[in-house]
Amino acid sequence: MKRLTFILTIFFISSLLFSVVSADNQQSNFCSIYFTGIGCPHCAQTDPIVLEDLLEEYPNLIVIEYEIYHEQSNASLLLGYNDKYSSGLGIPLIIFNENEYLAGDKKIIESTNEIINKSNNNDCLLIDGSSVNFNNLDLISLPGLPKIWKNERILLKVRNEGDNQILKGLLMTNEIISFIKNIDYRIIESKPILLSGKNIYFDNAIELNGWIFQWNGEKIDVAMQENSTSTIANSSIVKAKSSVDNNREKLTLTKIFSLAAVDAINPCALAVLALMLIAILTYNPKAKSNILLAGFAFTCSVFIMYILYGLVIIKSFQLIQALTSIRILLYRILGFVAIILGILNIKDGIKYKAGNFLTEMPLILRPKVKKIISGITSPKGAFIIGLFVTVFLLPCTIGPYVIAGGILSALELIKTIPFLLLYNFIFVLPMIVITLIVYVGFAKIEDVNGWKDKNIRYLHLITGLIMFVLGLAMILGWV
């Protein structure tokens, strides 16, 4: 009997110890570093898996996400991790430890579960070469602007401030509502978290000293907050985030507007329009209405074709974004291109020579264009010819458009369309104005063409100065 009691006691203690160890293992955190980029087509395949499916499947998984396309401060971190661990410069990239990392959508989709399953405990690998258990990790000192994900919760860093223990407590506690009763916070409006190809929405959101915390679950009661007036409208961080988003949009609009304005005063585009109007009038000088219809038809065809060219340019840039080392440097490379184009145009403004490289239509193409345009006899013909003539216009207009396409390539393709519409409306606006001026009789086509020839140096000079300043601002980080 004593032996049986002894055996049962040993069994009970062993079972208790096993339960404690199992519970402890279940609470162990598996930490990973995830690099992604909004607009990256390969990231669109892995973002939902890493930031939704895996977090749901593994409640102890913590993902420290660095988005590098919209958050420029995060881009250098990818280089830093590669320098330390040779993890590569391609995205998407998920890093578990110094020996295990997966780059590319296929590897992440196929192998992430295997790595997590073989060890339910993994420290956070830091850029300085150290690895730290998440319980001992100083979230405030994390470089850049990370998003920290855990089981339907997310922390978003806004500034290098905050209480480390409170932040980790928000991620780890089982009772969020009870936990936040004892901390200072402000209730804010939950904002969608942007991923490649989709958004993730949360039920609740608060801000607290440099961070935003969002989560799903029990709704927070506004009455819990001592100062109920400190709500959405008074949230400094929400205002700061909104201000950052607005500033980015304004800067993008400013750059696109500047580049479009430069393209709009391009002499060769104006010359082609003048040739087309002259051809129409020569064929039927009495049908003045043809001027209006043909001018608009030609302008419409140029607008449509340039929208298509813009989408192709943007998509081409997005396809090379898998080579993230190129993507990181792309913005500055485009800045250098803008400076070179600016210098070439300034040179034309000082000492003009027709058909100069990258600033005007090459002389060898001009007879061909003139021959094609001379065959226009109707507005319908003007539209059709306009579709083909854009190919000859590209050599002298493509420079600013390529720079604009590179800037817009950081956005999802569908979101670039409003910017392309704006750019190309500005680009064809002089064509519309000239068509109307000639139609109402304010000026003859020869007068318009003569004005263009007389002021061509000034047009190049203005173009060059705008391009040079914009390129310099892009390289120095002013815009």
C-alpha positions in Angstrom: 0.0 0.0 0.0 2.8 2.4 0.9 4.5 1.5 -2.4 1.3 2.3 -4.3 1.0 5.6 -2.4 4.6 6.5 -3.2 4.1 5.7 -6.9 0.9 7.8 -7.1 2.7 10.7 -5.3 5.6 10.5 -7.8 3.2 10.4 -10.7 1.2 13.3 -9.4 4.3 15.5 -8.9 5.6 14.5 -12.3 2.3 15.4 -13.9 2.3 18.7 -12.1 5.8 19.5 -13.2 5.0 18.5 -16.8 1.9 20.8 -16.7 4.0 23.7 -15.4 6.6 23.1 -18.1 4.0 22.8 -20.8 2.3 25.9 -19.7 5.6 27.7 -19.6 6.4 26.5 -23.1 3.0 27.7 -24.3 3.8 31.2 -23.0 7.3 31.2 -24.6 7.6 33.8 -27.3 8.7 33.1 -30.9 10.1 36.3 -32.2 10.7 37.1 -35.9 11.8 40.1 -38.0 9.8 40.7 -41.1 10.8 43.1 -44.0 8.1 44.0 -46.5 7.0 46.9 -48.8 3.6 48.2 -49.7 3.4 47.9 -53.4 5.7 44.9 -53.7 3.9 42.2 -55.7 5.8 39.3 -53.9 4.9 40.9 -50.5 1.3 40.8 -51.5 1.5 37.0 -51.4 3.2 36.8 -48.0 1.8 39.7 -45.9 -1.6 38.0 -45.3 0.1 34.8 -44.4 2.7 36.3 -42.0 0.6 39.0 -40.5 -2.8 37.2 -40.3 -2.6 33.4 -40.7 0.5 32.7 -38.8 -0.4 35.1 -35.9 -3.7 33.3 -35.6 -2.2 29.8 -35.7 0.6 30.6 -33.3 -0.6 32.8 -30.4 3.0 33.1 -29.0 4.4 34.4 -32.3 5.6 38.0 -32.3 6.4 39.7 -35.6 8.4 42.9 -35.7 7.6 44.3 -39.1 9.6 46.9 -41.0 7.9 48.3 -44.1 10.6 49.9 -46.3 8.8 51.5 -49.2 6.7 54.1 -47.4 8.9 54.3 -44.3 12.3 55.5 -45.6 13.8 55.2 -42.1 13.3 51.5 -42.2 15.0 51.0 -45.6 18.6 51.3 -44.2 17.8 48.6 -41.6 17.5 46.0 -44.4 21.1 46.9 -45.4 22.1 46.7 -41.7 20.7 43.2 -41.2 22.3 42.0 -44.4 25.7 43.5 -43.4 25.5 41.6 -40.1 23.9 38.3 -41.1 24.1 38.2 -44.9 20.3 37.8 -45.0 20.1 39.4 -48.5 18.5 42.5 -49.9 15.3 41.0 -51.4 11.9 41.3 -49.9 9.7 39.8 -48.5 12.2 38.6 -45.9 11.6 37.0 -42.6 14.5 36.5 -40.1 14.2 34.1 -37.2 17.9 33.8 -36.0 21.3 34.3 -37.4 21.2 31.0 -39.2 17.5 30.9 -40.3 15.9 33.4 -42.6 13.6 33.1 -45.6 13.7 35.5 -48.6 11.0 35.5 -51.3 7.3 34.6 -51.3 7.8 31.0 -52.2 10.2 30.1 -49.4 8.2 32.0 -46.8 5.0 30.3 -47.8 6.6 26.8 -47.9 9.0 26.8 -44.9 7.8 29.2 -42.2 5.6 26.8 -40.4 8.4 24.2 -40.3 10.8 26.6 -38.6 8.3 27.7 -36.0 7.1 24.2 -35.3 10.6 22.8 -34.6 11.1 25.3 -31.8 8.4 27.2 -29.9 11.0 29.6 -28.4 13.0 32.1 -30.4 14.7 35.3 -29.3 14.5 38.5 -31.3 17.5 39.0 -33.5 18.7 42.6 -33.4 20.6 44.6 -35.9 23.7 45.0 -33.6 24.3 41.2 -33.7 22.7 40.4 -30.4 19.6 38.3 -29.7 17.2 39.1 -26.9 14.3 37.3 -25.4 11.2 39.3 -26.1 10.5 39.6 -22.3 13.9 41.5 -22.0 13.6 43.4 -25.2 13.6 47.2 -25.0 10.9 48.2 -27.5 11.8 51.9 -27.3 15.3 51.3 -28.5 14.2 49.4 -31.6 15.5 51.4 -34.7 13.3 52.8 -37.3 9.5 52.7 -37.2 8.5 49.1 -36.5 5.1 47.6 -36.2 4.9 44.9 -33.6 2.3 42.2 -34.2 0.9 39.6 -31.8 -2.3 37.6 -31.9 -4.8 40.3 -33.2 -2.9 43.1 -31.6 -0.4 45.6 -33.0 1.9 48.3 -31.6 3.0 51.1 -33.9 6.0 53.2 -33.0 5.6 56.9 -33.7 8.4 58.4 -31.6 11.3 57.1 -29.4 9.4 57.5 -26.2 7.2 55.4 -23.9 7.2 52.9 -21.1 8.7 49.6 -22.2 6.9 47.5 -19.6 3.5 49.0 -20.4 4.0 48.4 -24.1 5.0 44.8 -23.6 2.1 44.4 -21.1 -0.4 45.5 -23.7 0.9 42.7 -26.1 1.1 40.0 -23.4 -1.9 40.6 -21.1 -5.0 38.4 -21.2 -7.2 41.3 -20.0 -6.5 44.3 -22.1 -9.4 46.4 -20.7 -8.4 45.8 -17.1 -4.8 46.5 -17.9 -5.4 49.9 -19.5 -7.4 51.1 -16.5 -4.1 51.6 -14.8 -2.2 53.5 -17.5 -2.4 56.9 -19.1 -3.8 56.8 -22.7 -6.2 58.5 -25.1 -8.9 56.7 -27.1 -8.4 57.3 -30.8 -10.1 56.2 -34.0 -8.8 52.8 -35.2 -7.0 53.2 -38.5 -6.5 50.4 -41.1 -3.1 48.9 -41.3 -1.9 48.9 -44.9 -0.5 45.7 -46.4 0.4 44.9 -50.0 -2.9 44.2 -51.6 -5.2 44.6 -48.6 -5.8 46.4 -45.3 -6.2 45.0 -41.8 -8.8 46.6 -39.5 -8.9 46.6 -35.7 -11.8 47.2 -33.3 -10.1 49.4 -30.8 -7.2 51.9 -30.7 -5.5 54.0 -28.1 -2.3 56.2 -28.1 0.1 56.4 -25.3 3.3 58.5 -25.3 4.9 57.8 -28.7 3.0 54.7 -29.6 -0.4 53.5 -31.0 -1.9 50.3 -29.8 -4.8 48.6 -31.7 -6.5 45.4 -31.0 -9.6 43.2 -31.7 -12.0 42.1 -29.0 -14.0 43.8 -26.2 -14.9 47.4 -27.1 -13.3 50.1 -24.9 -15.6 52.3 -23.0 -15.0 56.0 -23.5 -16.3 56.6 -19.9 -13.3 54.7 -18.6 -11.1 57.6 -19.6 -10.8 60.2 -16.8 -10.7 63.1 -19.2 -13.3 62.3 -21.7 -12.6 65.4 -23.7 -9.2 64.0 -24.7 -10.7 62.0 -27.5 -10.0 61.6 -31.2 -9.8 65.3 -32.0 -7.3 66.0 -29.2 -5.0 63.1 -29.9 -1.6 64.5 -30.7 -0.3 61.3 -32.2 -3.3 60.8 -34.4 -2.8 64.4 -35.6 0.9 63.7 -36.1 0.2 60.5 -38.2 -2.4 62.3 -40.2 -0.1 65.2 -40.7 2.7 62.8 -41.9 0.2 61.1 -44.3 -1.0 64.5 -45.6 2.5 65.8 -46.0 3.5 62.7 -48.0 0.6 63.2 -50.3 1.3 66.9 -50.7 5.0 66.2 -51.5 4.0 63.6 -54.0 1.5 66.0 -55.6 4.1 68.7 -55.7 6.7 66.5 -57.4 4.2 65.2 -59.9 2.9 68.7 -60.6 6.4 70.0 -61.2 7.4 67.2 -63.5 4.2 67.5 -65.5 4.6 71.3 -65.8 8.1 70.7 -67.2 6.8 68.2 -69.7 3.9 70.4 -70.7 6.2 73.2 -72.0 8.3 70.8 -74.0 9.0 72.4 -77.3 8.7 69.3 -79.4 5.2 68.4 -78.1 4.1 71.9 -79.1 5.7 71.6 -82.5 4.0 68.4 -83.3 0.6 69.9 -82.4 1.3 72.9 -84.6 2.3 70.7 -87.5 -1.0 68.7 -87.1 -3.1 71.9 -87.1 -1.3 73.3 -90.1 -2.0 70.0 -92.0 -5.7 70.2 -91.2 -6.0 73.8 -92.3 -4.0 73.2 -95.5 -6.3 70.5 -96.5 -9.5 72.4 -95.9 -8.8 76.1 -94.9 -12.6 77.0 -94.7 -13.6 74.3 -92.3 -12.6 76.1 -89.1 -14.5 73.7 -86.9 -12.0 71.0 -87.9 -9.4 72.9 -86.0 -11.3 72.5 -82.7 -12.3 68.8 -83.4 -8.9 67.8 -84.7 -7.0 69.6 -81.9 -9.1 67.9 -79.2 -9.0 64.5 -81.0 -5.2 64.7 -81.2 -4.9 65.8 -77.6 -7.2 63.0 -76.4 -5.2 60.4 -78.2 -1.9 61.7 -76.7 -3.6 61.7 -73.3 -4.7 58.1 -73.6 -1.4 56.8 -74.9 0.6 58.6 -72.2 -1.7 57.1 -69.5 -0.8 53.6 -70.9 2.9 54.5 -71.1 2.8 55.7 -67.5 1.2 52.4 -66.3 3.9 50.5 -68.2 6.7 52.6 -66.6 5.3 52.3 -63.1 4.8 48.5 -63.5 8.3 48.1 -64.8 9.7 49.8 -61.7 7.5 47.7 -59.5 8.8 44.5 -61.1 12.4 45.4 -60.2 11.3 46.1 -56.6 12.1 42.5 -55.7 15.7 43.6 -56.0 15.3 45.8 -53.0 18.9 47.1 -53.1 17.9 48.8 -56.3 14.6 50.0 -54.8 16.4 51.6 -51.9 18.6 53.5 -54.2 16.0 54.2 -56.8 14.8 57.5 -55.4 18.3 59.0 -55.4 19.1 57.5 -58.8 16.0 59.3 -60.1 17.2 62.5 -58.4 20.6 62.2 -60.3 18.7 61.6 -63.6 16.6 64.8 -62.9 19.8 66.8 -62.3 21.4 65.5 -65.6 18.2 66.4 -67.5 18.2 69.8 -65.8 21.8 70.5 -66.8 21.2 69.4 -70.4 18.1 71.8 -70.6 20.0 74.6 -69.0 22.8 74.1 -71.6 20.1 74.4 -74.3 18.8 77.5 -72.7 22.3 79.1 -72.8 23.4 77.8 -76.2 20.6 76.2 -78.2 21.0 73.5 -80.8 18.1 71.8 -82.3 17.7 68.1 -81.7 19.9 67.8 -78.7 20.1 64.5 -76.8 17.3 63.9 -74.3 15.8 67.4 -74.6 14.3 67.5 -78.1 13.1 65.2 -80.8 16.1 63.8 -82.7 16.6 65.5 -86.1 16.5 62.1 -87.8 12.9 61.5 -86.7 11.5 64.9 -87.6 11.1 64.3 -91.4 9.2 61.0 -90.6 6.9 62.7 -88.2 6.2 65.6 -90.6 5.4 63.1 -93.4 3.0 61.2 -91.1 1.2 64.3 -89.9 0.9 65.8 -93.4 -1.5 63.0 -94.3 -4.1 64.1 -91.7 -7.3 65.2 -93.4 -9.9 64.9 -90.6 -10.4 64.9 -86.8 -10.7 61.1 -87.0 -7.3 61.0 -88.7 -5.9 63.4 -86.1 -6.9 60.9 -83.4 -5.4 57.9 -85.1 -2.2 59.7 -86.1 -1.9 61.0 -82.5 -1.7 57.4 -81.3 1.3 56.7 -83.4 3.0 60.1 -83.1 3.4 59.6 -79.3 6.1 57.1 -80.0 8.2 59.8 -81.7 7.4 62.2 -78.9 8.7 59.8 -76.2 12.5 60.6 -76.8 12.0 64.2 -75.8 9.3 63.8 -73.2 10.2 60.5 -71.5 12.7 61.9 -69.0 10.3 63.7 -66.6 7.8 60.9 -67.1 10.2 58.2 -66.1 11.1 60.1 -62.9 7.4 60.6 -62.1 6.8 56.8 -62.7 9.7 55.9 -60.4 8.2 58.1 -57.6 4.7 56.6 -58.1 6.0 53.0 -58.2 6.0 53.0 -54.4 2.1 53.0 -54.5 -0.2 50.2 -55.5 -0.8 50.4 -59.3 -4.5 51.3 -58.9 -3.6 54.2 -56.6 -1.3 55.7 -59.2 -4.1 56.4 -61.6 -5.3 59.7 -60.1 -1.7 61.0 -60.2 -1.3 59.8 -63.8 -4.5 61.6 -64.7 -3.3 64.8 -63.1 0.1 64.5 -64.7 -1.2 64.0 -68.2 -3.9 66.6 -67.9 -1.2 69.1 -67.1 0.9 67.7 -70.0 -1.8 68.2 -72.6 -3.2 71.5 -71.2 -1.0 73.6 -73.5 -2.4 71.6 -76.5 -5.9 72.4 -75.4 -5.1 76.1 -74.9 -3.4 76.4 -78.3 -6.3 74.7 -80.0 -8.8 77.1 -78.4 -6.6 80.1 -79.2 -6.4 79.2 -82.9 -10.0 78.3 -83.1 -11.4 81.5 -81.7 -9.0 83.5 -83.8 -6.8 85.1 -81.1 -3.7 83.9 -83.0 -2.8 82.0 -86.1 -0.9 78.7 -86.0 2.1 80.4 -87.5 2.1 82.9 -84.7 2.0 80.1 -82.1 4.8 78.2 -83.9 6.8 81.4 -84.2 6.4 82.2 -80.5 7.6 78.7 -79.7 10.7 79.1 -81.9 11.4 82.6 -80.5 11.2 81.5 -76.9 12.6 78.0 -77.2 15.7 78.9 -75.2 13.7 80.3 -72.3 11.5 77.1 -72.3 14.6 74.9 -72.0 16.0 77.2 -69.3 12.9 77.1 -67.2 12.6 73.3 -67.7 16.3 72.9 -66.7 16.1 75.0 -63.5 13.0 73.1 -62.3 14.5 69.7 -63.0 17.8 70.6 -61.4 16.2 71.9 -58.2 13.8 68.9 -58.0 16.6 66.4 -58.5 18.8 68.1 -55.9 15.9 68.1 -53.4 15.3 64.4 -54.0 19.0 63.5 -53.4 19.3 65.7 -50.3 16.0 64.4 -48.9 14.2 67.8 -49.0 11.2 66.2 -50.7 
